[in-house]
Amino acid sequence: MTRRVVITGYGTVSCLGSDVETLWNNIKASKSGIKKVEFEGYEGINSKIGGYVEGFFPENYFDKKELGKYDKFVQYAYAASKQALDQSKLTIGDFDANRFGVFIGSGIGGIDTVLENHKTLLEKGPRKVSPFMVPMMISNMAVGIISIKTGFKGTSFAPVSACATGNHAIGEAFLNIRHGYSDAILAGGAEAPINPLAYSGFSRMQAMSTNNVFPTAASRPFDKNRDGFVMSEGAGILLLEEYEHAKNRGATILGEIIGYGSTIDAFHITSPDFQGAFRAMNLAIEMAKINPADVDYINAHGTSTPEGDKSETKAIKSVFGDHAYNLKVSSTKSMTGHLFGAAGGVEGIITIKSILENIAPPTINYEHFDEECDLDYVPNHSVECEINYAISNGFGFGGHNAVLVFKKFSI
């Protein structure tokens, strides 16, 4: 017998706010968090815009001694996890620590730490490289630090699957609880990739928007004039919990996960094959034991790249047939930018809020119709509508696909 998996807490750090309610209110208001990147080192780089975090105060979560040992992605991950735990009202005695885990991934991990220490190596020599460099940079360290701070001792790991990372973390945590191996898991992703090297690499791929004059208009998923994604940073973490465990301790239940599909394209390292996304969505819907026509809303991967948005649209139409034109489909990356490994966590939270409030978030900056992207992308303004079942898509370089199905909670 499989067990029900519910959400009892969530937390975030993002360019649209360092808590869930601020993020959600900005999403509903169609506000963009994208700004000019005015730091040093970006001279000669084509893209100079990003969704960088402001108004985050790490000293609210760490003492000064700790801050010198934790890369930003770890800081974001723990802050979002602490918010989720606080909301869940977990207390000592509520749980068996051996059955509580942490599944938090990062696409890049502590890249800033690597760059800072490489500069130190070149300028000052190997004896000046930080002894904390390795534990600061490795992608599993968010999981390690959160486990130390929470005391969670159950199954824990850090998936890495590029921009599908967050969805994979949540999906695998869902399965782990569903099949009885854990009672609760903190799951999602964290990322702090904004630096000249990452910008240079993605700009050389011609993957990033170069609309530097109008930053808030740069991320325009599904719009005919889209010219690439906008890089962002932050974290999104959900506390997943087995239903009976949550009910027995009187937890407030925010939503339920009922399906997960994971595939790989086996096609190309950067160009998507719509069939991989098609299969992942089908698998998630089959696991959820619903019909495609039951789905009301899709939080699309929708990165604002010419090929990616076209491929995702084709996959949605292949899965849903005529119902694809009845769906609300939006890309909230139009407002948050692309958080890479953290995208699935942040967008999972947005999807849950959509279900809770029966509001489909918008795709902002949608101005020009594209014949190959012809669905209802909730252009420019959020829409009130009944949402009982919703999908969140996450796709990554290498052909990784991870799809989640969320459901409005009912006893």
VENHUHU-V562265 format. One record per backbone hydrogen bond with DSSP energy under -1.0 kcal/mol. NH is the residue of the N-H (numbers start at 1). CO is the residue of the C=O. If there is no record, write none. Layout:
nh = [NH	NH]
co = [CO	CO]
This chain:
nh = [3	6	7	8	11	13	14	17	23	24	25	26	27	28	29	30	31	33	35	37	45	50	51	60	61	62	67	68	69	75	76	77	78	79	80	81	82	83	84	85	86	87	88	90	94	99	100	101	103	105	110	111	114	115	116	117	118	119	120	121	122	123	124	125	128	129	133	136	137	138	141	144	145	146	147	148	149	150	151	153	154	157	164	165	168	169	170	171	172	173	174	175	176	177	178	179	180	181	183	184	185	186	187	188	189	190	191	195	199	200	201	202	203	204	205	206	207	209	212	217	218	223	224	226	228	229	232	233	234	235	236	237	238	239	240	241	242	243	246	247	248	249	250	251	254	256	257	258	259	261	263	265	276	278	279	280	281	282	283	284	285	286	287	288	290	294	295	296	297	298	299	300	300	309	310	311	312	313	314	315	316	317	318	319	320	321	323	324	325	326	327	328	329	330	334	335	336	337	338	342	343	346	347	348	349	350	351	352	353	354	355	356	357	358	359	360	363	373	377	380	381	383	385	390	391	392	393	394	396	398	399	400	401	402	403	404	405	406	407	408]
co = [178	241	255	239	237	235	17	14	19	20	21	22	23	24	25	27	26	335	50	48	42	35	231	57	58	58	63	64	66	71	72	73	74	75	76	77	78	79	80	81	82	83	84	85	91	96	97	184	186	188	137	109	110	111	112	113	114	115	116	117	118	119	120	121	125	126	130	132	133	134	138	140	141	142	143	144	145	146	147	97	100	102	161	162	164	165	166	167	168	169	170	171	172	173	174	175	177	176	99	99	240	101	238	103	236	105	234	193	195	196	197	198	199	200	201	203	202	229	210	214	215	220	368	223	304	207	338	51	191	13	189	11	187	9	185	6	183	4	242	243	244	245	247	246	7	407	5	405	405	403	401	399	273	274	275	276	277	278	279	280	281	282	283	284	285	291	292	389	389	328	391	298	330	305	306	307	308	309	310	311	312	313	314	315	316	317	320	321	322	323	323	296	376	298	331	332	332	333	230	339	340	342	343	344	345	346	347	348	349	350	351	352	353	354	354	383	378	370	375	363	379	360	358	406	297	404	299	402	400	269	396	396	263	394	261	392	259	390	256	388]
